[in-house]
């Protein structure tokens, strides 16, 4: 994402044009001279924080080792675009994510960047099935703020992230400790493989629904401001 300075007024003008569908995304980005990821980032921040979200951040933002690794893992999986990962983890810019990916590919350790030891460095701990259910419920209730949930329950960011993913793919039973009992994909029966593929398709549909809901939310916010 570019480090070029843009005023709040300019960002709001772009978002209004985007919401009003005056141009296609390609035309809009060409007209205002911005990358599409920048447009989506401004729209996301405006939807979540209003005009305050369009102000340029003036403070340094720390990231835990667990968050960095989870973001890089998502990129490696091929299931998410860089923009989606930046939005999912509230990373300040795509260039920050790209730097982590470069570090990982260069076989360099991803380290916690917080100033001093913080709660974001909480290590994983053993939990019961009931605890994992409660933790996932909290994470979903607070908009998948994994770090906040990890801090509240004294578990690691990575644990919360993995539990939420397991629940979304297979329900509450997936949170049971099944170490040593899982099958590799080669061992799955044709029926099991079909179910797995159906889950993947459902996940893609959920993502599309979330994107549509996001755009509708932008329209609602704009209507309230008039």
Secondary structure, 3 states (H helix, E strand, C coil): CCCCCCCHHHHHHHHHHHHCCCCCHHHHHHHHCCCHHHHHHHHHHHHHHHHHHHCCCCCCCCCCHHHHHHHHHHHHHCCCCHHHHHHHHCCCCHHHHHHHHHHHHCCCCCCCCCCCCCHHHCCCCCCCHHHHHHHHHHHHHCCCCHHHHHHHHCCCHHHHHHHHHHHHHHCHHHHCCCCCCCCCHHHCCHHHHHHHHHHHHHHHHHHHHHHHHHHHHHHHHHHHHC
